[in-house]
């Protein structure tokens, strides 16, 4: 009989947190829960570990007073003074596990802490407008960061030493670390570049941003009715010798994706070679303003009459037609070739972040992470709608969405 062994990279805290959440879900509806049981469930769902007796009493008092949301906020925020709850596991385990799959193509949670994950944790901790993660010049580090442009070892060390991310993360800017880079939130972090700008055509960065932050994959937005005038030369118009495949399948994704992906035309991920092998871990993001990266011209012979990328001017063809259902912000200059703000990754990231789909996606992801289920009935869907409205009205603070979800799923 063989025995499966967890990889050493999986910490005991992560395993215990997962077990606690499973047990919480298993018994959530089996018995009538009083205020103390509800308080414990709130804490378990948000941190993955049992509360201390003093913390549980503190949370119970708020639940009894009808303030389950306040109890949830206490569970994840230690503000000193008489606060008996620690809160660090929410940042160290729950948020780390929640965010990490966004940072790699495998979408695995078992990846080391990196600059992408740490920055999103910091934005949530500090209650900033969560939309900023896709376009702002922002970065979070631990104490005494070194070699951030070419290594994520600093972040891995924070995780390996069990650093309290609630306490140690400090806000800075990407431009302070890499002055020559045009910052665009987590899209231009080193971890994102290593995962999605490396080699390829930069379409991966767009596809995974769409998937992770609008909860929409390309198949869901495929619509062959949009103009194909910005589809690049590398896309064959007769794959396998059959033009029907292009007209009925390929064009439906590329006609919208390629005009938006043009925003990344000056970005790449450069890495050295170790003999004949690429050393991806030693690489760093590259930015060449005014010079389109070579990857935008590869395989030009596939269809030489296709679009040749001249710059980083992007357009959102999805603002009309079926994909207008994603809810684009008409106040932003993303429709057609409007002069101001239609160039570069930051403005394109803002276009995505200010959509209705972005807001809905964040709320649904948090609900699933905290309640351990997707919405299943009218009550769940009504709660999702309420939390989306609250998320917008509360300046897009995602920590509040965690608290609201835990309060809703506390049981009765």
C-alpha positions in Angstrom: 0.0 0.0 0.0 1.4 3.4 -1.0 1.3 6.4 1.2 0.8 9.9 -0.1 3.0 12.5 1.6 2.3 16.2 1.5 5.1 18.2 -0.2 7.3 19.9 2.3 6.3 23.3 0.9 2.8 22.9 2.5 2.9 24.3 6.0 1.1 22.6 8.9 -0.9 25.8 9.3 -2.3 25.5 5.8 -3.3 21.8 6.4 -4.9 22.6 9.7 -6.7 25.6 8.3 -8.1 23.5 5.5 -9.2 20.8 7.9 -10.9 23.3 10.2 -12.8 24.8 7.3 -14.0 21.4 6.1 -15.2 20.4 9.6 -16.9 23.8 9.9 -18.7 23.2 6.7 -19.6 19.7 7.6 -21.3 20.6 10.8 -22.6 24.1 9.9 -26.2 23.1 9.4 -26.4 20.0 11.6 -27.4 21.7 14.9 -29.0 24.8 16.1 -26.2 27.3 16.8 -26.3 29.8 19.6 -24.2 33.0 19.7 -21.1 31.3 20.9 -21.2 28.7 18.3 -21.9 31.3 15.6 -19.0 33.4 16.9 -16.7 30.4 16.7 -17.9 29.6 13.2 -17.2 33.2 12.1 -13.7 32.9 13.4 -13.0 29.5 11.9 -14.2 30.5 8.5 -12.1 33.6 8.4 -8.9 32.3 10.0 -9.0 28.5 9.7 -7.9 28.2 13.4 -9.9 28.1 16.7 -10.1 31.3 18.6 -8.7 31.7 22.1 -11.3 31.7 24.9 -10.9 35.4 25.4 -11.3 36.1 21.7 -14.3 33.9 21.5 -16.0 35.7 24.4 -15.3 39.0 22.7 -16.9 37.8 19.4 -19.8 36.2 21.2 -20.7 39.5 22.9 -20.9 41.2 19.5 -23.0 38.4 17.9 -25.3 38.5 20.9 -25.7 42.2 20.4 -26.7 41.6 16.8 -23.3 42.8 15.4 -22.1 39.6 13.6 -20.2 41.8 11.0 -18.4 43.6 13.8 -17.5 40.2 15.3 -16.1 39.2 11.9 -14.0 42.3 11.7 -12.6 41.7 15.2 -11.6 38.1 14.1 -9.4 39.5 11.3 -8.1 42.7 12.7 -6.0 43.2 15.8 -6.0 46.9 16.7 -4.3 46.6 20.0 -5.7 47.8 23.3 -8.2 45.3 24.7 -8.5 43.3 21.5 -8.3 39.6 22.4 -8.2 38.3 18.9 -4.9 37.9 16.9 -6.2 38.1 13.4 -2.8 37.2 11.8 -3.9 33.9 10.4 -6.4 35.7 8.1 -3.5 37.4 6.4 -0.9 34.7 6.8 -3.0 31.7 5.7 -6.5 32.6 4.5 -5.6 35.5 2.2 -2.4 33.9 1.1 -4.3 30.8 0.0 -7.1 33.0 -1.5 -4.7 35.1 -3.7 -1.9 32.8 -4.6 -3.7 30.9 -7.4 -4.0 34.2 -9.3 -0.3 34.4 -9.6 0.5 31.3 -11.6 -0.8 29.6 -14.7 -1.3 26.3 -12.8 -3.6 28.2 -10.4 -2.1 26.3 -7.5 -2.3 27.5 -4.0 1.0 25.8 -3.2 3.3 28.5 -4.4 5.6 30.7 -2.3 4.6 34.2 -1.1 5.5 36.7 -3.8 5.2 40.4 -4.6 1.8 40.0 -6.3 0.3 38.1 -3.3 1.8 40.4 -0.7 0.5 43.5 -2.5 -3.0 42.3 -2.7 -2.9 41.3 1.0 -1.7 44.8 1.8 -4.4 46.5 -0.1 -7.0 44.4 1.6 -5.5 45.0 5.1 -5.4 48.8 4.6 -8.9 49.0 3.3 -7.9 50.6 0.0 -10.1 50.7 -3.1 -9.6 47.1 -4.4 -9.8 48.2 -8.0 -6.3 49.7 -7.6 -4.7 46.3 -7.8 -5.0 46.4 -11.6 -3.6 49.8 -12.3 -2.0 51.7 -9.5 1.7 52.3 -8.7 1.6 50.3 -5.5 3.7 47.5 -3.9 4.0 46.0 -0.5 7.2 44.6 1.0 8.4 43.3 4.4 11.2 44.8 6.4 14.6 45.6 4.7 13.7 44.3 1.2 16.5 43.6 -1.2 16.8 42.6 -4.9 13.1 42.9 -5.5 13.5 43.6 -9.2 15.2 40.3 -9.8 14.1 38.0 -7.0 11.1 37.1 -4.9 13.4 35.6 -2.2 12.5 38.4 0.1 8.8 37.4 0.1 9.6 33.7 0.5 11.8 34.5 3.5 8.8 36.3 5.1 6.7 33.1 4.7 9.4 30.7 5.7 10.0 32.7 9.0 6.3 32.9 9.7 6.2 36.7 9.6 2.9 38.3 10.7 1.9 39.9 7.4 -0.7 41.9 9.2 2.1 43.7 11.1 5.1 43.7 8.8 3.8 44.6 5.3 4.8 48.1 4.3 3.4 50.1 1.4 5.7 51.5 -1.2 5.6 51.9 -5.0 6.8 49.8 -7.9 8.4 52.8 -9.5 10.7 53.1 -6.4 11.9 49.6 -7.0 12.0 49.7 -10.8 12.0 53.3 -12.0 12.0 52.4 -15.7 8.8 50.3 -15.5 5.4 51.7 -16.2 3.4 50.4 -13.2 0.0 48.8 -13.6 -0.8 47.3 -10.2 -0.2 43.5 -9.8 -0.1 43.2 -13.6 3.5 44.6 -13.5 4.7 42.8 -10.4 7.7 40.5 -10.9 5.6 37.4 -10.1 3.0 38.3 -12.7 5.6 39.0 -15.3 7.3 35.7 -14.6 4.1 33.8 -14.9 2.3 35.6 -17.8 4.7 37.8 -19.7 7.4 35.2 -20.0 7.9 34.1 -23.7 4.6 33.7 -25.5 2.7 36.6 -26.9 1.5 38.4 -23.8 -2.0 37.1 -24.4 -1.6 34.9 -21.3 -1.4 38.1 -19.1 -4.7 39.2 -20.5 -6.5 35.9 -20.3 -5.5 35.2 -16.7 -6.4 38.7 -15.7 -9.8 38.2 -17.2 -10.2 34.8 -15.5 -8.9 35.8 -12.1 -10.4 39.3 -11.8 -13.6 39.2 -13.9 -14.3 35.5 -13.4 -14.7 35.2 -17.1 -12.7 33.1 -19.5 -12.3 33.7 -23.2 -14.8 31.1 -24.2 -17.5 33.0 -22.3 -16.8 36.3 -24.3 -16.3 34.6 -27.7 -18.4 36.5 -30.3 -17.5 36.4 -34.0 -19.5 39.5 -34.8 -16.8 42.0 -33.7 -14.4 43.4 -36.3 -11.3 41.3 -36.8 -9.2 44.3 -37.9 -6.8 44.1 -34.9 -6.1 40.3 -35.0 -2.4 39.8 -35.2 -0.4 38.2 -38.0 0.5 35.1 -35.9 -3.1 33.9 -35.9 -3.7 31.6 -38.9 -6.8 32.4 -40.9 -6.9 28.8 -42.1 -5.8 26.5 -39.3 -5.4 23.0 -40.5 -6.2 24.4 -44.0 -9.8 25.1 -43.0 -10.8 28.8 -42.8 -14.1 27.8 -41.2 -12.2 27.1 -37.9 -10.9 30.6 -37.8 -14.2 32.2 -38.8 -16.3 30.2 -36.3 -13.9 29.7 -33.4 -10.6 31.6 -33.4 -11.8 35.0 -34.5 -14.5 35.1 -31.8 -11.8 35.4 -29.1 -9.0 37.2 -30.9 -11.2 40.1 -32.2 -11.7 41.4 -28.7 -8.6 40.1 -27.0 -5.9 41.3 -29.4 -7.0 45.0 -29.3 -6.9 44.9 -25.5 -3.7 42.9 -25.2 -2.0 45.6 -27.2 -1.8 47.5 -23.9 1.1 45.2 -23.0 3.1 45.8 -26.2 6.1 47.2 -24.4 6.4 44.5 -21.7 8.3 41.3 -21.4 10.0 39.1 -18.9 13.8 38.8 -19.4 15.8 36.0 -18.0 19.4 34.8 -18.3 20.5 31.4 -19.7 22.2 28.9 -17.5 24.1 27.0 -20.2 21.3 25.9 -22.6 18.6 26.2 -20.0 16.6 29.3 -19.2 17.0 30.6 -15.6 13.5 31.9 -15.0 14.0 32.5 -11.3 16.8 35.0 -12.1 14.7 37.1 -14.5 12.9 40.4 -14.2 10.2 42.4 -15.9 11.3 44.4 -19.0 9.7 47.6 -20.4 10.6 49.2 -23.6 8.6 52.4 -24.1 8.1 53.3 -27.7 9.5 49.9 -28.9 7.0 47.1 -29.4 8.4 43.8 -28.1 9.5 41.3 -30.7 6.9 38.7 -29.4 4.2 40.9 -31.1 5.7 40.1 -34.5 6.5 36.4 -34.2 5.0 34.0 -36.8 4.1 37.0 -39.0 4.1 34.6 -42.0 1.0 32.8 -40.6 -1.0 35.7 -42.2 1.1 38.5 -43.4 -2.0 40.7 -44.0 -2.9 40.6 -40.3 -2.5 43.4 -37.9 1.0 44.7 -37.1 1.2 46.2 -33.6 2.6 49.8 -33.8 2.4 50.9 -30.2 0.5 50.2 -26.9 -2.8 51.9 -27.9 -5.6 49.6 -26.9 -9.3 49.5 -27.6 -12.2 47.7 -26.0 -14.5 46.4 -28.7 -16.5 44.6 -26.0 -18.1 47.9 -24.9 -20.8 47.2 -27.5 -22.7 44.0 -28.5 -23.1 41.0 -26.3 -20.0 41.7 -24.1 -21.4 45.0 -23.0 -23.1 42.8 -20.4 -19.7 42.9 -18.5 -20.8 46.4 -17.5 -18.1 48.8 -18.7 -17.8 52.3 -17.1 -18.8 54.9 -19.7 -16.8 57.6 -17.8 -13.6 55.9 -18.8 -12.0 56.4 -22.2 -12.0 52.8 -23.4 -14.4 53.0 -26.3 -12.8 53.5 -29.7 -9.7 55.5 -30.2 -10.2 58.3 -27.7 -7.1 60.3 -27.3 -6.7 60.4 -23.5 -6.0 57.3 -21.5 -6.2 54.6 -24.2 -2.5 53.7 -24.0 -0.7 51.3 -21.8 -1.4 48.6 -19.2 -2.5 50.9 -16.4 -5.4 52.5 -18.3 -6.4 49.1 -19.6 -6.3 47.6 -16.1 -8.5 50.5 -15.0 -10.9 49.6 -17.7 -11.2 46.1 -16.4 -11.3 47.0 -12.7 -14.1 49.5 -13.2 -16.4 47.0 -14.8 -19.5 45.5 -13.2 -18.0 42.1 -13.8 -14.9 42.9 -11.6 -17.1 43.9 -8.6 -19.3 40.8 -9.0 -16.3 38.5 -9.4 -14.6 39.7 -6.2 -17.7 39.3 -4.1 -18.5 35.8 -5.5 -14.9 34.6 -4.9 -15.0 35.8 -1.3 -18.4 34.3 -0.7 -17.2 30.9 -1.9 -14.0 31.1 0.1 -15.7 32.0 3.3 -19.0 30.1 3.0 -17.4 27.1 1.3 -20.0 27.0 -1.4 -21.2 28.8 -4.4 -24.6 30.6 -4.1 -27.2 27.8 -4.0 -30.6 29.5 -3.4 -32.5 32.7 -3.6 -31.2 33.8 -0.2 -27.6 33.4 -1.2 -28.1 35.2 -4.5 -29.9 38.1 -2.7 -26.9 38.3 -0.3 -24.5 38.4 -3.2 -26.4 41.3 -4.7 -26.4 43.2 -1.4 -22.7 42.7 -0.9 -21.9 43.9 -4.4 -23.9 47.1 -3.7 -22.2 47.5 -0.3 -18.7 46.8 -1.9 -19.3 49.7 -4.3 -20.8 52.0 -1.8 -18.0 51.3 0.7 -15.2 52.3 -1.7 -14.5 48.7 -2.8 -13.0 47.5 0.5 -12.6 43.8 0.2 -12.0 43.1 3.8 -15.5 44.2 4.5 -16.8 41.7 2.0 -15.0 38.9 4.0 -16.7 40.1 7.1 -20.1 40.4 5.5 -19.8 36.9 4.1 -18.8 35.4 7.4 -21.7 37.1 9.2 -24.1 35.7 6.6 -22.7 32.2 6.8 -22.5 32.0 10.6 -25.5 29.7 10.8 -28.6 30.0 12.9 
